[in-house]
Amino acid sequence: MLDSNFTIRATRRPLRIAQIAPLYESVPPKLYGGTERVIAWLSETLARRGHKVTLFASGDSTAQVPLEAGFPRSLRLAGLEGLGLGYHLPMLSDVYDRADKFDLIHSHLEHLSFPFAHLAAVPTVSTMHGRVDLEDFKPIYDRYTDLPLVSISQSQSAFLPRMNWVDTIYHGLPGTSYHLNPNPGSYLAFLGRLSPEKRPEVAIEVARRAGIPLKIAAKVDRSNEAYFNAVIKPLLSSSMIEYVGEITESQKQEFLGNAVALLFPIDWPEPFGLVMIEALACGTPVVARPFGSVPEILQDGVSGFIESDIDGMVDAVSRVSSLSRHACREEFEARFTADIMAARYENLYYRLIRSGERRLENLPAEGLANAAK
């Protein structure tokens, strides 16, 4: 049944919000995991803004909001990531069995929640955190073109113009998570996954040709072990290249803040690239290639340099000291804080709730009865 408060005209009253997180990592993650980190920041910031947030996530999550465990441990740490699809279904059933307890459901599960959202009376909005350009998934998207989606960059949503994109909301992180370091050390940084689309071998080549040491803090997924062993591992023998493995959230300030620049040499349609704003929060400029969200996130010549090829990136590294690290931090504070992100989502929630109320108000009596079942 619909909750009796659902059809009350939406005002700036506190909302009851369900946040559904992937089960692969805890919220926030212990090590690598950008999506789960964003969900933690969003949930906690919405709670501080007065909303009642319930987080559906793995049982080892530590975000400071009420938790409903979808599985006792994060699937990657439990060695069960290959069974992720099946393990998410019971959690989704739990959420939508209780849909009348929420004013809005916010899913971060990509297309997994689409069938449930399609049948529920309470509005669901889905943030698409991953790439949406893969042809194999187009039939799924085509089946659910009416569902409200949020993109994390305009370049991401451009791949699916027929979808119901209701907003583009950039990620944000707490302003206190990192602080400006105006006096960096003497190395370049690479942070992320060691995967072909991230092109760490390009970062190594840029550092080698620029004559500046490179520190690599990154994870290696099982699916990328062959790539790591064949392509990256042979390049780590150089004394200029230091591979430090995965690092924790608390280690990022020192790692990024002490870097001359972050290298982001991707060659795929990156939906956002959280590491770029983490670097800017430390005052560290970014040298990146112009794929995916990069031209939206970086201001070329202000918060970094955008170059297409290795020659251009090497030249950019030689010029990076001309950029103001204070300006990089200011760019972060103006565009990419958790408060800005949460305020934009909050406005969207109210808009979607009001849209749902109008739909119910305009239904004939028979349709209203069916919607309430």
N, C-alpha and C positions, 0 to 999 in steps of 0.2 A: 504493500500500500504506500501511496505517497504520504510523506510527512505533512501534517496540517500546516506547518509554517512555510512549506515550499512555495505556495501560491501567494504569500504575502508580498506586496510590492517591495522590490529590492531598494533598500536604503543603505546608508553606511553603517549598518549594524554589523557586529562581529559575525563572521561566517564559520560554519562547520565544514572543514575541508579535509578530504582524504587525499593523501599523497601516496601514489603507488610507485615503488622503486623496483628496479631490477634486483634479482636475488644473487647475481653473480658476485657482487662485492658488498661489504657492509656499508652502512650510511652513517658517517662518512667512511671511506675505505681505509684499511690499515696501511696500504701502500698505494699502488696505481689505481686510478678510477675517477675520471673527471666527472662523469654523469652523476655518480653517487655523491660526490663532493658538492656539486651544485644543488642537488636535492636537499642535502643537509642544511646548507646555507639558506636556501629558500624557505624550508620548513621552519627553521628557528627564527628567521627574520619575520615571517608572517605571524608566528606565535607572539613575538615581541610587539607586533602591531595590534595585538588584541584578538586574533582569531584563534579558534579551537582547531588545531591541526592534529590529525591522526596519521601516523606514518606506517604504511604497510611495507615491510622490508625484512631482511634477514635478521635472525634473533640476536646476532652479535653487533647490531647497529647501536651507536651511542649518541645519535643526534638528540638534542635536548627537547624532545616532544614525545607525547605518548606513542608507544610502539605496539603494533600488532605483528607478531612474527609470522612471516610466510614460510619460513624454514629455519631450523635452529641455527645454522651457520651459513655464511656466504658460500655459494656453490663452488667458487674457484678454490677457496681454501679447503673445502671438503672434497675436492677432486671430482666434482659432479657437474662441471660446467657443460659437458657434452649432453646432459639430460635436461638442460635448462627449460626447454619448452614445456615438458611435462610437469616440472616442479612449479612453474608459475601458475598453472591452471587452478589448483586448489586455492591459492591466495586470491586470484581474481574472483572465484566463486564467493569467498568470504567477504570481499569488498562489496560485491553487487548484491549479495543477500542482505546486506545492511545499508543499501543505497539510500533508503528513506531516512537514515540517521545523519545524512550529510546534505549540505546545500549545493555542493559541487564536488566532483571527483576529478582529480588531476592525475593523469596517467603519464608515466615516463617509460612505458613498455613498448613504444613504437606501435606496430600493428597488432600485437597480441591482445590488446584490450578492445580492439575495434568491434568484434561481435557483441561483447557485453555492453559496450557503450551504445551500440545501435539499438538495443532492446530496452535500455533503462530510461525512465522518465526524468530522473535527476541528471542534469547536464554533466557531461564528461568532456574535458579538454585534454588533448594529448600533445605534449611537447616532443618533437621529433629530434632526438639527439644525434642520430647517426646519419649515414649517407642514404639518400632516397633516390639515387640515380640508377640503381641496379635494375636491369630489365626483368629479372626473375620475379621481382616483387610487384611489378606494375599491375598484374591482374587483381592482386589484393587491394591495392590502392583504388583501382577503378571501381571496385565493389562498394567502397565506403566514401564516396566523394562528398557526402553531406556532413560528415563529422567535423567538428571544429578542431583545427590543428594550429599549433604554434611552431614557427620555424626559429632557429637560433641564428640565422643569417639570411639575408635576401638571396644570396647565391644558392643556398640550400633549397629554398622554396621554388626557385625558378625551374628546377627539374620537373616539378609536378604542378603545372599551372592550373590544372583542372580541379585540384583539391581545394577544400574550404579553409584556406589559410586566413585565420582571423587576426593574426598579429605576428610580427617578428620581434622577439625579445632577446637581447643579448645577455649572455651569462654575466653574473656579477659575484664578487667575493667580498667578505667583510673588510672594511678599510683598515682594521687593526690586525689583519692576518699577516701583513707584510709591512715593512717600513722602508723608506727611502735610504739607500746607501749611496751617498754622493762620491765616495772614494772606492771604486772597485779594485779588484786585483788585476791580474795580468793574463787571464785565460778566457776562452770562449766556452759557452755552455750548450749542450744538447740535452733536452729533457723530454721523455715520452716513451714510446714503444719502439723497439728495434724491429721495424717492419719495412717491406719494400716501398710502401707509399709514403713513409716518413723520410726516406732517403738519407739515413745516417751516413752512408758512404760518401754522399755529397758534402755533408758537414765536415767529415774527416779530410776530404780533399781541399776544401776551402781553408781549413785551419792550417793544413800542411803548406799550401801555397802562400798563405798570409804570414807564415812563420810565427804563429801564436799557438800555444798549447790549447788542447780541447779536452774538456771533461764531459763524459757521457754518463748521465744518470737515466737508466731506462730499464724496462722489463722486457723479457723475451717470452711471448706466448708460445704454447706448445706448437701452434700452427706455423710459427715463424722460426722454429729451431733450425730447420735445414737451411733457411736463408742466412740466419746468424752464423752458423758454422761455415758455410761456403763463402759468404761475401764479407761479413763484418769481422769475424774473429781473426782472419789473417791480417787485417789492417790494424789490429790492436797491439801489435808488437813494437810499434814506433814509440819512442820515449816521449813524444809530444802528445800522445793519445792516452788518456786515462779513463778506463771503464770502471765506474763505481757501483754499478748495479742499480736496483731499485732504491729509492730513498723515501723517507716518510714525509708527511706534511711539515713537521717541525724542522726538517733539514733543508727545506726548499729556500728559506730566507737566506741562509748562508750560501747555498749553492748558486742561486740566481743573483742574489744581491752583490756577490763578489765578482761576478762575471763582467767582462768588458761588454759583451753582447750575447744575446741568445741567437743561435742559428736555428732557423725553421725552414729547411730546404724541401718542403713537401712537393709532390707532383701529382696530388689527387685532389678531388673537390672537398677539402676539409670543411665540415659544417660550421665549426667555430674555431677551435684551437685555444683551449683554456690556458695553456702554458704561456701564450703571448701576453695575456693580461696579468698573469702572475708575475712575469718579468717586469712589465710596466709598473706594477705596484711597488717593486723594489727599486724603480728608477732605471732599470736596465733596458736599453733599446734592443730592438729585434731586427735581425737581417733575415728576410724571408723571400720566398718565391711567390709570384702573383697568382696563386691558385685558390679556389674555394673562397673562403671568407676573408682571406688576408687583406685585400684592398679595402674591405669594410672596417676591419679592426685597427689596422695601422694607418697612420698619417705619414706618408712618405716624406722623409726629410724632417720630421718632427719627432715621432716616436720610434723611428727606425728607417730602414731602407728596403725597398722592394725591388728585387732584381731577378731577371728571368734565367740567367745562366751562371755558371761557376765564375767566369771572368768578372761579371758584374758584382757577384757576391764578394769576391776577393777584394775588389776595389772598394766596395761598401765597408768592409771591415777596416780598411785603412782610413776611412773617413768617419767612423762611428764616434770617435772622440770629440767630433765637432758638435754632436747632438747634446742637448741639455738633459741631464738625468732628472732634474726638477720638472722639466716639461713632460717627460715620460710619466712621472708620478701624477702630475696634474691631469694628464689625459685619462689615466685610470680613474681618478677621483671624479672626473666630470661625466664619465660614460659607463664605468664597469664595476660599480659597487653593488653589494648585495641589497642595500636599501633601494637603489634605483631599480634593480631587477624585481624585487618584491612589490614595489609600488606599481609597476607596470602590470604584473600579474594580478594584483589586487583589483585594479581598474578593469582588467579583462574579465575577472570572475564576476564582478557586479554586472557587467554588460551581458554576459552569457546567461546569468540567472534571470535578468530582466527579459531577455529575449525568450527564454523558456516560459516565463510567466505569460507573456503575450500570446505565445503559441497555445497554451492551455486555455486562456481566456477566450480565444477565437474558435476553439473546438466546439462542435455541437455536443449535446448532452451524451449521446452514445459514444462519441469519440473520447470525451472526457472520462467516462466510466472505464473505457478500455485502457486509457493511459494510466489510470490509477491502480490497475491490477498488478 
